[in-house]
């Protein structure tokens, strides 16, 4: 599963990235994680609000930092 956090490096973006990694580790999920801070790439993907969480190329959360429980639900499908 490809999981990406997109954001300019603000505290909310960093928090989301940390939560995603922690949840994946705690749940034993193997993810291919990437943090994207390139504004041009975000624009190309249609991301206007950050932080954004993308799973397998689909934006599942934008403009907010979901709780760890919400991230578990997202990653476990």
N, C-alpha and C positions, 0 to 999 in steps of 0.2 A: 504494500500500500504506500503510495506516494503522499506525503503530508507536507504542506508548505505553510509557513507563516509569512505574510507579506506586510511590511511596514517600514517606516523610515528610521526605526531605532529608538522610538520613544519608550517610556517605561511600560505602557500598556502592551506594546508589541513584545518587549522582552518578557513580560509576565506571561503572556500567552505562549510564547515559545517554551519557556520553562515548564509551564503546566502541561503542555502537550508531551514534552519529553518525559516528564515525571509519570504521567498517566500511562504512557506506552510502556515504560519500564516496569511500573507496578503491575500492569496487566499482562506482562509478558508478550506484548505485541511487537512484531517485527515491522518497523516502518522505515521508509526511506525519507528522512527528514531534511528539509532545506529551509533556510531563512532568506527571504528575498527583500533587499532594501533599495533596489533600483526603481526609481520612480517611473522611468519610461516603461519598464516591464510591467509595473502595476497598471499603468494606463492602458497598455496593450491588452491586458487581461480584463479590463473593464472595472478595476478596483478603484473606487473613489473614496471609500471610507476605510480607515485602518484602525486597528489591526484587522487583517483578514486571515481566515483559516481556509485553506483549500485541501480537499481530499480527492486524490486521483483526478486533478484538473478541474474540479467543481468547487466554486466558492460556497462554503456551508455556513460561514459566519463572517459578517463584516461590521465594522464600527463598534465592536464591543469585545469584552474579554469574558468568555463563558467560564462557568465554574468547572472544577475538576470533574464533578459528576456529569455535567453536560458534555464535556469532552469525552468521557468514557462512553456515553451513549453514541456520540458521533463516530468514534473510532471503532466501536464494536458493531456498528451498523444495525 
